[in-house]
Amino acid sequence: MITIMESYEPVRVTAGAGSTAAALARFPLGDRPLVIRDPAVGPVGLAMLPGAIDLSVDAAAGDAHLVAAILAAGRNATAVVALGGGSTMDAAKIARMLLVAPELATPLRALAERSGFVRIPELVSSRNAGIPLMAIPTTLGTGAEVSSVACQVTPWGRRLLAGARLRPDHAVLDPVHTSTLPWLLQMEGLLEVILRVVGPLIGSARSLAADHDAHAIVTGAAGLAESLRTGFLGADERLLAAQLSAASHRSWALVGRASYAAKHWYLANELSWATGTRKIPATVTVLPAIWGRITDGDERWGSRDRLALAWSWVRAAVPDLPAEVREGLPVLFDRWGLRPIDAPGAARVQEATARAHESWGGRLPALGRISSAEIHEVFAESALAAADPLIDHREEVIAK
């Protein structure tokens, strides 16, 4: 039986050194564009656009009122330009959606209260339909500039929103904006790219096209991580990293994959929230325990054979890694200078467990087959590993 698959990503992408100016010259800014940017990021001429509203936002702070502040500033905006990391671009995507379709605000709030995953209703609206969005990333890895998903901070936690309305109209991949990105954040971004395609691969059946593109993305990102490990990434390499990040959303790598296959994402999301830490260190914390269960044959977390395939791709790009995932994953993290969060206490572990079960488990499909007690076991095992004094000692070694 032939499986029918479709891929549809209409985002226009302009890539290359100095591509920001070229893209802006063709973008329909109108007479009052709203420029949303991280506080640490200079406007690089964007605030000097005629009539521009220059709004500096600290999206990484996790303020549940951030989108409302953007909506207030952009009431009369003719276009939106987002310059920053994944959180900034996500906030801009959500705000633009609500500027175009304000009637979505009420159902969005109701859905976010019940589940960690919110699918945006496909409602028809003509109001403000002419507000285009350009996304310009200053980080590597998130791919938010081309994706149709966004994370939003709510009173109930961090929610994952999905829908075509969230997709930007134009993305710019300009390595000038990642020239000062810290070494560790570059490395974390490359790991994020790898896991974005490996997570769904592990929980999905074989697919020639999807596996082909996933292989290219994994080996490409791992090769860049090896270059970064012993030096730095030049402009061309940072551009390639950004293109691989976009490809992890736009290529066939995710097409036809099983929904909710990347189990590590849901646990890392809630551990990050409960401990107030960044997502990738939280992922590094839980991934060994999850992949260990997969290697033991627990198919609810993923396929052992598919994980072995993905690990073989990583080993092809990274010399001398152990053949077994359980042994090799900590070695890889150590090699790339990636460390877990500080060991969370019992109260934080319990909070993360409750949040993961309420937001993603029970009758919800993401973790519905995994009990609260089993989720707690993963977090407790991860906390124990994070408390290893050898891991704590590595902090001085990997500082760059």
C-alpha atoms as a printed R data frame, in Angstrom:
    type eleno elety resid chain resno       x      y      z
1   ATOM     1    CA   MET     A     1   0.000  0.000  0.000
2   ATOM     2    CA   ILE     A     2   1.377  3.428 -0.963
3   ATOM     3    CA   THR     A     3   1.057  6.119  1.704
4   ATOM     4    CA   ILE     A     4  -0.138  9.489  0.431
5   ATOM     5    CA   MET     A     5   1.928 12.405  1.781
6   ATOM     6    CA   GLU     A     6   1.822 16.148  1.180
7   ATOM     7    CA   SER     A     7   4.296 18.931  1.897
8   ATOM     8    CA   TYR     A     8   3.271 22.594  1.827
9   ATOM     9    CA   GLU     A     9   5.593 25.338  3.073
10  ATOM    10    CA   PRO     A    10   4.938 28.622  1.281
11  ATOM    11    CA   VAL     A    11   7.372 30.755  3.309
12  ATOM    12    CA   ARG     A    12   9.663 32.788  1.079
13  ATOM    13    CA   VAL     A    13  13.267 32.443  2.287
14  ATOM    14    CA   THR     A    14  16.088 34.839  1.462
15  ATOM    15    CA   ALA     A    15  19.485 33.538  2.556
16  ATOM    16    CA   GLY     A    16  23.050 34.820  2.450
17  ATOM    17    CA   ALA     A    17  25.382 37.413  3.916
18  ATOM    18    CA   GLY     A    18  23.716 40.819  3.695
19  ATOM    19    CA   SER     A    19  20.384 39.325  2.677
20  ATOM    20    CA   THR     A    20  18.426 41.382  5.224
21  ATOM    21    CA   ALA     A    21  18.597 44.594  3.200
22  ATOM    22    CA   ALA     A    22  17.748 42.766 -0.023
23  ATOM    23    CA   ALA     A    23  14.713 41.096  1.565
24  ATOM    24    CA   LEU     A    24  13.433 44.303  3.168
25  ATOM    25    CA   ALA     A    25  13.621 46.071 -0.182
26  ATOM    26    CA   ARG     A    26  11.052 43.620 -1.583
27  ATOM    27    CA   PHE     A    27   8.899 43.253  1.525
28  ATOM    28    CA   PRO     A    28   5.556 45.148  1.673
29  ATOM    29    CA   LEU     A    29   6.263 47.125  4.848
30  ATOM    30    CA   GLY     A    30   3.570 49.771  4.388
31  ATOM    31    CA   ASP     A    31   3.782 53.089  6.198
32  ATOM    32    CA   ARG     A    32   3.790 51.776  9.801
33  ATOM    33    CA   PRO     A    33   5.779 48.530 10.207
34  ATOM    34    CA   LEU     A    34   6.127 47.056 13.698
35  ATOM    35    CA   VAL     A    35   9.691 45.917 14.456
36  ATOM    36    CA   ILE     A    36   9.874 43.394 17.328
37  ATOM    37    CA   ARG     A    37  13.358 42.578 18.590
38  ATOM    38    CA   ASP     A    38  15.283 41.153 21.518
39  ATOM    39    CA   PRO     A    39  16.730 43.771 23.928
40  ATOM    40    CA   ALA     A    40  20.262 42.523 23.242
41  ATOM    41    CA   VAL     A    41  19.832 42.814 19.488
42  ATOM    42    CA   GLY     A    42  20.474 46.085 17.668
43  ATOM    43    CA   PRO     A    43  17.808 47.151 15.167
44  ATOM    44    CA   VAL     A    44  20.399 47.041 12.319
45  ATOM    45    CA   GLY     A    45  18.548 49.765 10.506
46  ATOM    46    CA   LEU     A    46  15.091 48.287 10.999
47  ATOM    47    CA   ALA     A    47  14.023 50.961 13.478
48  ATOM    48    CA   MET     A    48  15.020 53.584 10.912
49  ATOM    49    CA   LEU     A    49  12.404 52.345  8.459
50  ATOM    50    CA   PRO     A    50   9.963 55.175  7.690
51  ATOM    51    CA   GLY     A    51   7.225 55.181 10.308
52  ATOM    52    CA   ALA     A    52   8.596 52.097 12.093
53  ATOM    53    CA   ILE     A    53   7.395 51.181 15.577
54  ATOM    54    CA   ASP     A    54  10.516 49.851 17.336
55  ATOM    55    CA   LEU     A    55   9.453 47.453 20.119
56  ATOM    56    CA   SER     A    56  12.118 45.792 22.270
57  ATOM    57    CA   VAL     A    57  10.770 42.706 24.076
58  ATOM    58    CA   ASP     A    58  12.366 40.261 26.505
59  ATOM    59    CA   ALA     A    59  10.598 37.162 25.201
60  ATOM    60    CA   ALA     A    60  12.985 34.795 26.971
61  ATOM    61    CA   ALA     A    61  11.702 36.040 30.339
62  ATOM    62    CA   GLY     A    62   8.517 34.024 29.811
63  ATOM    63    CA   ASP     A    63   5.954 36.775 30.430
64  ATOM    64    CA   ALA     A    64   2.394 35.572 29.876
65  ATOM    65    CA   HIS     A    65   1.412 39.158 28.973
66  ATOM    66    CA   LEU     A    66   3.983 39.563 26.190
67  ATOM    67    CA   VAL     A    67   1.618 38.915 23.288
68  ATOM    68    CA   ALA     A    68  -0.874 41.403 24.705
69  ATOM    69    CA   ALA     A    69   1.859 44.054 24.840
70  ATOM    70    CA   ILE     A    70   2.762 43.407 21.197
71  ATOM    71    CA   LEU     A    71  -0.895 43.610 20.188
72  ATOM    72    CA   ALA     A    72  -1.229 46.982 21.926
73  ATOM    73    CA   ALA     A    73   1.853 48.346 20.156
74  ATOM    74    CA   GLY     A    74   0.790 46.973 16.782
75  ATOM    75    CA   ARG     A    75  -2.825 48.130 16.666
76  ATOM    76    CA   ASN     A    76  -2.240 50.116 13.465
77  ATOM    77    CA   ALA     A    77   0.719 48.156 12.101
78  ATOM    78    CA   THR     A    78   0.921 47.609  8.365
79  ATOM    79    CA   ALA     A    79   3.529 44.819  8.669
80  ATOM    80    CA   VAL     A    80   5.471 42.949 11.338
81  ATOM    81    CA   VAL     A    81   9.225 42.317 11.317
82  ATOM    82    CA   ALA     A    82  10.602 40.028 14.057
83  ATOM    83    CA   LEU     A    83  14.345 40.071 14.773
84  ATOM    84    CA   GLY     A    84  15.515 37.742 17.523
85  ATOM    85    CA   GLY     A    85  15.525 34.217 18.872
86  ATOM    86    CA   GLY     A    86  12.822 31.584 18.805
87  ATOM    87    CA   SER     A    87  10.806 33.085 21.658
88  ATOM    88    CA   THR     A    88  10.730 36.510 20.015
89  ATOM    89    CA   MET     A    89   9.695 35.088 16.648
90  ATOM    90    CA   ASP     A    90   7.042 32.906 18.292
91  ATOM    91    CA   ALA     A    91   5.557 35.896 20.118
92  ATOM    92    CA   ALA     A    92   5.512 37.870 16.864
93  ATOM    93    CA   LYS     A    93   3.835 35.006 15.018
94  ATOM    94    CA   ILE     A    94   1.093 34.688 17.625
95  ATOM    95    CA   ALA     A    95   0.556 38.455 17.797
96  ATOM    96    CA   ARG     A    96   0.312 38.796 14.013
97  ATOM    97    CA   MET     A    97  -2.221 35.974 13.959
98  ATOM    98    CA   LEU     A    98  -4.388 37.742 16.534
99  ATOM    99    CA   LEU     A    99  -4.071 41.074 14.732
100 ATOM   100    CA   VAL     A   100  -5.429 39.356 11.633
101 ATOM   101    CA   ALA     A   101  -7.988 37.180 13.428
102 ATOM   102    CA   PRO     A   102  -8.818 38.628 16.888
103 ATOM   103    CA   GLU     A   103 -11.791 36.244 17.133
104 ATOM   104    CA   LEU     A   104  -9.280 33.445 17.793
105 ATOM   105    CA   ALA     A   105  -8.313 34.838 21.202
106 ATOM   106    CA   THR     A   106 -11.222 33.277 23.122
107 ATOM   107    CA   PRO     A   107 -11.030 29.719 21.715
108 ATOM   108    CA   LEU     A   108  -7.230 29.863 21.971
109 ATOM   109    CA   ARG     A   109  -7.417 30.606 25.690
110 ATOM   110    CA   ALA     A   110  -9.968 27.841 26.282
111 ATOM   111    CA   LEU     A   111  -7.894 25.254 24.416
112 ATOM   112    CA   ALA     A   112  -4.636 26.269 26.134
113 ATOM   113    CA   GLU     A   113  -6.219 25.709 29.538
114 ATOM   114    CA   ARG     A   114  -6.965 22.068 28.728
115 ATOM   115    CA   SER     A   115  -3.937 20.765 26.845
116 ATOM   116    CA   GLY     A   116  -0.255 21.372 26.158
117 ATOM   117    CA   PHE     A   117  -0.942 21.191 22.407
118 ATOM   118    CA   VAL     A   118  -3.311 23.653 20.750
119 ATOM   119    CA   ARG     A   119  -4.326 23.347 17.111
120 ATOM   120    CA   ILE     A   120  -5.376 26.735 15.789
121 ATOM   121    CA   PRO     A   121  -8.944 26.692 14.444
122 ATOM   122    CA   GLU     A   122  -9.103 27.474 10.739
123 ATOM   123    CA   LEU     A   123 -11.493 30.406 10.945
124 ATOM   124    CA   VAL     A   124 -11.974 32.787  8.039
125 ATOM   125    CA   SER     A   125 -11.276 36.445  8.731
126 ATOM   126    CA   SER     A   126 -10.753 39.427  6.445
127 ATOM   127    CA   ARG     A   127  -9.832 41.926  9.157
128 ATOM   128    CA   ASN     A   128  -6.197 43.088  8.917
129 ATOM   129    CA   ALA     A   129  -5.627 40.343  6.356
130 ATOM   130    CA   GLY     A   130  -2.920 42.469  4.749
131 ATOM   131    CA   ILE     A   131  -0.429 42.336  7.654
132 ATOM   132    CA   PRO     A   132   2.606 40.405  6.400
133 ATOM   133    CA   LEU     A   133   5.241 38.956  8.750
134 ATOM   134    CA   MET     A   134   8.987 38.757  8.174
135 ATOM   135    CA   ALA     A   135  11.062 36.674 10.608
136 ATOM   136    CA   ILE     A   136  14.821 37.183 10.956
137 ATOM   137    CA   PRO     A   137  16.515 34.728 13.374
138 ATOM   138    CA   THR     A   138  19.487 35.773 15.482
139 ATOM   139    CA   THR     A   139  19.965 32.263 16.852
140 ATOM   140    CA   LEU     A   140  20.443 28.810 15.372
141 ATOM   141    CA   GLY     A   141  18.237 25.774 15.737
142 ATOM   142    CA   THR     A   142  14.635 26.784 16.339
143 ATOM   143    CA   GLY     A   143  13.554 27.179 12.724
144 ATOM   144    CA   ALA     A   144  10.703 29.373 13.989
145 ATOM   145    CA   GLU     A   145  11.171 31.655 10.997
146 ATOM   146    CA   VAL     A   146   9.672 29.037  8.639
147 ATOM   147    CA   SER     A   147   7.497 26.860 10.886
148 ATOM   148    CA   SER     A   148   3.756 26.775 11.480
149 ATOM   149    CA   VAL     A   149   4.170 26.184 15.219
150 ATOM   150    CA   ALA     A   150   4.899 28.493 18.142
151 ATOM   151    CA   CYS     A   151   5.310 28.218 21.901
152 ATOM   152    CA   GLN     A   152   3.284 30.589 24.049
153 ATOM   153    CA   VAL     A   153   3.633 31.259 27.758
154 ATOM   154    CA   THR     A   154   0.233 31.069 29.426
155 ATOM   155    CA   PRO     A   155  -1.031 31.029 33.029
156 ATOM   156    CA   TRP     A   156  -1.037 27.213 32.702
157 ATOM   157    CA   GLY     A   157   2.478 26.852 31.357
158 ATOM   158    CA   ARG     A   158   4.213 26.796 27.995
159 ATOM   159    CA   ARG     A   159   1.819 25.673 25.258
160 ATOM   160    CA   LEU     A   160   2.632 24.454 21.744
161 ATOM   161    CA   LEU     A   161   0.407 26.105 19.137
162 ATOM   162    CA   ALA     A   162   0.124 24.786 15.584
163 ATOM   163    CA   GLY     A   163  -1.621 26.122 12.517
164 ATOM   164    CA   ALA     A   164  -1.037 27.639  9.096
165 ATOM   165    CA   ARG     A   165  -1.885 31.095 10.439
166 ATOM   166    CA   LEU     A   166   1.356 31.062 12.448
167 ATOM   167    CA   ARG     A   167   3.616 30.665  9.436
168 ATOM   168    CA   PRO     A   168   5.591 33.806  8.505
169 ATOM   169    CA   ASP     A   169   5.377 35.137  4.969
170 ATOM   170    CA   HIS     A   170   9.094 35.791  4.561
171 ATOM   171    CA   ALA     A   171  12.181 34.523  6.387
172 ATOM   172    CA   VAL     A   172  15.705 35.917  6.215
173 ATOM   173    CA   LEU     A   173  18.759 33.770  6.979
174 ATOM   174    CA   ASP     A   174  21.571 36.294  7.293
175 ATOM   175    CA   PRO     A   175  24.743 35.117  9.098
176 ATOM   176    CA   VAL     A   176  25.504 38.677 10.183
177 ATOM   177    CA   HIS     A   177  22.838 38.237 12.853
178 ATOM   178    CA   THR     A   178  24.529 35.182 14.403
179 ATOM   179    CA   SER     A   179  28.082 36.561 14.397
180 ATOM   180    CA   THR     A   180  28.012 37.289 18.140
181 ATOM   181    CA   LEU     A   181  25.932 34.282 19.181
182 ATOM   182    CA   PRO     A   182  27.741 32.604 22.108
183 ATOM   183    CA   TRP     A   183  29.544 29.331 21.449
184 ATOM   184    CA   LEU     A   184  27.308 27.291 23.741
185 ATOM   185    CA   LEU     A   185  24.096 28.566 22.128
186 ATOM   186    CA   GLN     A   186  25.464 27.669 18.707
187 ATOM   187    CA   MET     A   187  26.168 24.132 19.914
188 ATOM   188    CA   GLU     A   188  22.757 23.827 21.536
189 ATOM   189    CA   GLY     A   189  21.157 25.035 18.310
190 ATOM   190    CA   LEU     A   190  22.867 22.287 16.316
191 ATOM   191    CA   LEU     A   191  21.662 19.663 18.796
192 ATOM   192    CA   GLU     A   192  18.142 21.066 18.504
193 ATOM   193    CA   VAL     A   193  18.251 20.633 14.732
194 ATOM   194    CA   ILE     A   194  19.378 17.012 15.103
195 ATOM   195    CA   LEU     A   195  16.711 16.137 17.647
196 ATOM   196    CA   ARG     A   196  13.941 17.816 15.675
197 ATOM   197    CA   VAL     A   197  14.281 15.191 12.950
198 ATOM   198    CA   VAL     A   198  15.542 12.268 15.064
199 ATOM   199    CA   GLY     A   199  12.691 12.429 17.601
200 ATOM   200    CA   PRO     A   200   9.942 11.910 15.000
201 ATOM   201    CA   LEU     A   201  12.079  9.366 13.129
202 ATOM   202    CA   ILE     A   202  12.427  7.177 16.224
203 ATOM   203    CA   GLY     A   203   8.663  6.980 16.686
204 ATOM   204    CA   SER     A   204   7.706  6.523 13.028
205 ATOM   205    CA   ALA     A   205   7.859  3.814 10.391
206 ATOM   206    CA   ARG     A   206  10.478  3.776  7.638
207 ATOM   207    CA   SER     A   207   9.999  6.352  4.880
208 ATOM   208    CA   LEU     A   208  12.502  6.660  2.048
209 ATOM   209    CA   ALA     A   209  12.062 10.382  1.416
210 ATOM   210    CA   ALA     A   210  11.764 11.400  5.070
211 ATOM   211    CA   ASP     A   211  14.693  9.217  6.130
212 ATOM   212    CA   HIS     A   212  16.834 10.529  3.258
213 ATOM   213    CA   ASP     A   213  16.350 14.152  4.259
214 ATOM   214    CA   ALA     A   214  16.662 13.367  7.963
215 ATOM   215    CA   HIS     A   215  19.995 11.640  7.315
216 ATOM   216    CA   ALA     A   216  21.322 14.679  5.438
217 ATOM   217    CA   ILE     A   217  20.222 17.076  8.179
218 ATOM   218    CA   VAL     A   218  21.619 14.965 11.041
219 ATOM   219    CA   THR     A   219  25.017 14.368  9.436
220 ATOM   220    CA   GLY     A   220  25.262 17.989  8.322
221 ATOM   221    CA   ALA     A   221  24.458 19.392 11.775
222 ATOM   222    CA   ALA     A   222  26.713 16.852 13.532
223 ATOM   223    CA   GLY     A   223  29.562 17.765 11.192
224 ATOM   224    CA   LEU     A   224  29.127 21.446 12.034
225 ATOM   225    CA   ALA     A   225  29.075 20.595 15.751
226 ATOM   226    CA   GLU     A   226  32.407 18.815 15.327
227 ATOM   227    CA   SER     A   227  33.853 21.903 13.630
228 ATOM   228    CA   LEU     A   228  32.507 24.106 16.408
229 ATOM   229    CA   ARG     A   229  33.890 21.759 19.074
230 ATOM   230    CA   THR     A   230  37.477 22.635 18.192
231 ATOM   231    CA   GLY     A   231  37.041 26.144 16.883
232 ATOM   232    CA   PHE     A   232  34.301 28.414 15.599
233 ATOM   233    CA   LEU     A   233  31.833 28.614 12.759
234 ATOM   234    CA   GLY     A   234  32.484 31.150 10.050
235 ATOM   235    CA   ALA     A   235  29.756 33.034  8.210
236 ATOM   236    CA   ASP     A   236  29.307 30.320  5.572
237 ATOM   237    CA   GLU     A   237  29.049 27.604  8.218
238 ATOM   238    CA   ARG     A   238  26.557 29.606 10.291
239 ATOM   239    CA   LEU     A   239  24.525 30.113  7.149
240 ATOM   240    CA   LEU     A   240  24.563 26.358  6.534
241 ATOM   241    CA   ALA     A   241  23.470 25.778 10.140
242 ATOM   242    CA   ALA     A   242  20.545 28.175  9.626
243 ATOM   243    CA   GLN     A   243  19.616 26.472  6.365
244 ATOM   244    CA   LEU     A   244  19.686 23.041  8.025
245 ATOM   245    CA   SER     A   245  17.480 24.417 10.800
246 ATOM   246    CA   ALA     A   246  14.969 25.661  8.239
247 ATOM   247    CA   ALA     A   247  15.224 22.371  6.334
248 ATOM   248    CA   SER     A   248  14.307 20.468  9.490
249 ATOM   249    CA   HIS     A   249  10.861 22.074  9.085
250 ATOM   250    CA   ARG     A   250  10.613 22.548  5.316
251 ATOM   251    CA   SER     A   251  12.102 19.368  3.816
252 ATOM   252    CA   TRP     A   252  10.571 15.883  3.665
253 ATOM   253    CA   ALA     A   253  12.235 15.027  6.990
254 ATOM   254    CA   LEU     A   254   9.039 15.520  9.014
255 ATOM   255    CA   VAL     A   255   6.477 14.685  6.345
256 ATOM   256    CA   GLY     A   256   4.414 11.589  7.101
257 ATOM   257    CA   ARG     A   257   5.896 11.103 10.561
258 ATOM   258    CA   ALA     A   258   3.694  9.889 13.392
259 ATOM   259    CA   SER     A   259   2.128 12.627 15.462
260 ATOM   260    CA   TYR     A   260   3.548 13.066 18.975
261 ATOM   261    CA   ALA     A   261   6.513 10.763 18.191
262 ATOM   262    CA   ALA     A   262   9.197 12.936 19.816
263 ATOM   263    CA   LYS     A   263   8.437 11.991 23.415
264 ATOM   264    CA   HIS     A   264  11.505 13.750 24.814
265 ATOM   265    CA   TRP     A   265  10.099 17.158 23.823
266 ATOM   266    CA   TYR     A   266   7.083 16.947 26.119
267 ATOM   267    CA   LEU     A   267   9.085 15.951 29.192
268 ATOM   268    CA   ALA     A   268  11.832 18.494 28.521
269 ATOM   269    CA   ASN     A   269   9.220 21.226 28.056
270 ATOM   270    CA   GLU     A   270   7.700 20.600 31.489
271 ATOM   271    CA   LEU     A   271  11.027 20.079 33.271
272 ATOM   272    CA   SER     A   272  12.252 23.348 31.786
273 ATOM   273    CA   TRP     A   273   9.134 25.139 33.020
274 ATOM   274    CA   ALA     A   274   9.203 23.612 36.500
275 ATOM   275    CA   THR     A   275  12.881 24.421 37.053
276 ATOM   276    CA   GLY     A   276  13.044 27.756 35.221
277 ATOM   277    CA   THR     A   277  15.776 26.506 32.910
278 ATOM   278    CA   ARG     A   278  16.334 26.590 29.163
279 ATOM   279    CA   LYS     A   279  14.839 23.899 26.951
280 ATOM   280    CA   ILE     A   280  18.012 22.309 25.555
281 ATOM   281    CA   PRO     A   281  19.741 21.748 28.928
282 ATOM   282    CA   ALA     A   282  16.467 20.220 30.134
283 ATOM   283    CA   THR     A   283  16.468 18.011 27.033
284 ATOM   284    CA   VAL     A   284  20.047 16.932 27.712
285 ATOM   285    CA   THR     A   285  18.875 15.988 31.206
286 ATOM   286    CA   VAL     A   286  15.988 13.696 30.216
287 ATOM   287    CA   LEU     A   287  17.192 12.256 26.919
288 ATOM   288    CA   PRO     A   288  19.510  9.515 28.302
289 ATOM   289    CA   ALA     A   289  16.709  8.052 30.433
290 ATOM   290    CA   ILE     A   290  14.230  8.101 27.544
291 ATOM   291    CA   TRP     A   291  16.601  6.672 24.966
292 ATOM   292    CA   GLY     A   292  17.693  4.085 27.528
293 ATOM   293    CA   ARG     A   293  14.123  2.855 27.723
294 ATOM   294    CA   ILE     A   294  13.963  2.673 23.937
295 ATOM   295    CA   THR     A   295  17.134  0.580 23.785
296 ATOM   296    CA   ASP     A   296  15.564 -1.722 26.378
297 ATOM   297    CA   GLY     A   297  12.708 -2.326 23.947
298 ATOM   298    CA   ASP     A   298   9.920 -0.155 25.385
299 ATOM   299    CA   GLU     A   299   8.147  0.717 22.112
300 ATOM   300    CA   ARG     A   300   5.930  3.327 23.769
301 ATOM   301    CA   TRP     A   301   8.924  5.692 23.785
302 ATOM   302    CA   GLY     A   302  10.124  4.765 20.299
303 ATOM   303    CA   SER     A   303  11.636  2.059 18.130
304 ATOM   304    CA   ARG     A   304  14.955  0.527 19.147
305 ATOM   305    CA   ASP     A   305  15.860 -0.201 15.514
306 ATOM   306    CA   ARG     A   306  15.015  3.315 14.365
307 ATOM   307    CA   LEU     A   307  17.051  4.794 17.209
308 ATOM   308    CA   ALA     A   308  19.988  2.584 16.226
309 ATOM   309    CA   LEU     A   309  19.688  3.887 12.658
310 ATOM   310    CA   ALA     A   310  19.751  7.509 13.788
311 ATOM   311    CA   TRP     A   311  22.670  6.814 16.126
312 ATOM   312    CA   SER     A   312  24.614  5.282 13.231
313 ATOM   313    CA   TRP     A   313  24.239  8.575 11.362
314 ATOM   314    CA   VAL     A   314  25.622 10.510 14.322
315 ATOM   315    CA   ARG     A   315  28.531  8.073 14.696
316 ATOM   316    CA   ALA     A   316  29.374  8.488 11.009
317 ATOM   317    CA   ALA     A   317  29.958 12.197 11.622
318 ATOM   318    CA   VAL     A   318  31.516 11.945 15.093
319 ATOM   319    CA   PRO     A   319  34.592  9.688 15.427
320 ATOM   320    CA   ASP     A   320  35.028  7.101 18.173
321 ATOM   321    CA   LEU     A   321  31.574  7.240 19.723
322 ATOM   322    CA   PRO     A   322  30.494  3.991 21.439
323 ATOM   323    CA   ALA     A   323  28.258  1.814 19.280
324 ATOM   324    CA   GLU     A   324  25.563  1.577 21.969
325 ATOM   325    CA   VAL     A   325  23.347  4.616 22.457
326 ATOM   326    CA   ARG     A   326  23.185  4.217 26.231
327 ATOM   327    CA   GLU     A   327  26.960  4.485 26.509
328 ATOM   328    CA   GLY     A   328  27.472  6.891 23.661
329 ATOM   329    CA   LEU     A   329  24.981  9.660 24.407
330 ATOM   330    CA   PRO     A   330  26.749 10.935 27.573
331 ATOM   331    CA   VAL     A   331  30.048 10.771 25.686
332 ATOM   332    CA   LEU     A   332  28.578 12.856 22.879
333 ATOM   333    CA   PHE     A   333  27.192 15.476 25.273
334 ATOM   334    CA   ASP     A   334  30.552 15.672 27.034
335 ATOM   335    CA   ARG     A   335  32.378 15.983 23.705
336 ATOM   336    CA   TRP     A   336  30.117 18.837 22.581
337 ATOM   337    CA   GLY     A   337  30.203 20.652 25.922
338 ATOM   338    CA   LEU     A   338  26.514 20.127 26.634
339 ATOM   339    CA   ARG     A   339  25.506 19.572 30.230
340 ATOM   340    CA   PRO     A   340  22.248 18.904 32.061
341 ATOM   341    CA   ILE     A   341  20.512 21.312 34.382
342 ATOM   342    CA   ASP     A   342  21.412 21.333 38.046
343 ATOM   343    CA   ALA     A   343  19.785 18.341 39.707
344 ATOM   344    CA   PRO     A   344  16.188 19.307 40.565
345 ATOM   345    CA   GLY     A   345  14.893 18.530 44.030
346 ATOM   346    CA   ALA     A   346  11.994 16.223 44.808
347 ATOM   347    CA   ALA     A   347   9.440 19.053 44.724
348 ATOM   348    CA   ARG     A   348  10.508 20.152 41.247
349 ATOM   349    CA   VAL     A   349  10.490 16.562 40.004
350 ATOM   350    CA   GLN     A   350   6.961 16.122 41.318
351 ATOM   351    CA   GLU     A   351   5.837 19.395 39.738
352 ATOM   352    CA   ALA     A   352   7.297 18.424 36.359
353 ATOM   353    CA   THR     A   353   5.615 15.026 36.618
354 ATOM   354    CA   ALA     A   354   2.214 16.506 37.387
355 ATOM   355    CA   ARG     A   355   2.539 19.065 34.619
356 ATOM   356    CA   ALA     A   356   3.620 16.490 32.011
357 ATOM   357    CA   HIS     A   357   0.758 14.164 32.909
358 ATOM   358    CA   GLU     A   358  -1.870 16.927 32.962
359 ATOM   359    CA   SER     A   359  -0.711 18.645 29.776
360 ATOM   360    CA   TRP     A   360   0.256 15.645 27.649
361 ATOM   361    CA   GLY     A   361  -0.834 12.390 29.334
362 ATOM   362    CA   GLY     A   362  -4.020 10.764 30.557
363 ATOM   363    CA   ARG     A   363  -6.545 10.922 27.716
364 ATOM   364    CA   LEU     A   364  -4.263 13.163 25.656
365 ATOM   365    CA   PRO     A   365  -2.358 11.383 22.888
366 ATOM   366    CA   ALA     A   366   1.235 12.595 23.352
367 ATOM   367    CA   LEU     A   367   1.931 10.666 26.591
368 ATOM   368    CA   GLY     A   368  -1.402  8.894 26.955
369 ATOM   369    CA   ARG     A   369   0.146  5.421 27.021
370 ATOM   370    CA   ILE     A   370   2.637  6.359 29.743
371 ATOM   371    CA   SER     A   371   1.509  6.549 33.362
372 ATOM   372    CA   SER     A   372   2.245  9.363 35.770
373 ATOM   373    CA   ALA     A   373   4.412  6.971 37.799
374 ATOM   374    CA   GLU     A   374   6.503  6.131 34.742
375 ATOM   375    CA   ILE     A   375   6.945  9.809 33.883
376 ATOM   376    CA   HIS     A   376   8.083 10.382 37.455
377 ATOM   377    CA   GLU     A   377  10.612  7.555 37.109
378 ATOM   378    CA   VAL     A   378  12.172  9.244 34.069
379 ATOM   379    CA   PHE     A   379  12.453 12.577 35.866
380 ATOM   380    CA   ALA     A   380  13.803 10.978 39.048
381 ATOM   381    CA   GLU     A   381  16.396  8.973 37.108
382 ATOM   382    CA   SER     A   382  17.393 12.090 35.181
383 ATOM   383    CA   ALA     A   383  17.739 14.118 38.386
384 ATOM   384    CA   LEU     A   384  19.951 11.430 39.888
385 ATOM   385    CA   ALA     A   385  22.206 11.439 36.829
386 ATOM   386    CA   ALA     A   386  22.384 15.252 36.844
387 ATOM   387    CA   ALA     A   387  23.614 15.117 40.439
388 ATOM   388    CA   ASP     A   388  26.659 13.064 39.385
389 ATOM   389    CA   PRO     A   389  29.732 14.975 40.664
390 ATOM   390    CA   LEU     A   390  31.584 14.164 37.441
391 ATOM   391    CA   ILE     A   391  28.965 16.099 35.497
392 ATOM   392    CA   ASP     A   392  29.205 19.051 37.877
393 ATOM   393    CA   HIS     A   393  32.981 19.022 37.519
394 ATOM   394    CA   ARG     A   394  32.708 19.346 33.740
395 ATOM   395    CA   GLU     A   395  31.344 22.891 33.963
396 ATOM   396    CA   GLU     A   396  34.832 24.360 34.288
397 ATOM   397    CA   VAL     A   397  36.149 22.178 31.479
398 ATOM   398    CA   ILE     A   398  33.531 23.108 28.882
399 ATOM   399    CA   ALA     A   399  33.278 26.854 29.604
400 ATOM   400    CA   LYS     A   400  34.081 28.775 26.428
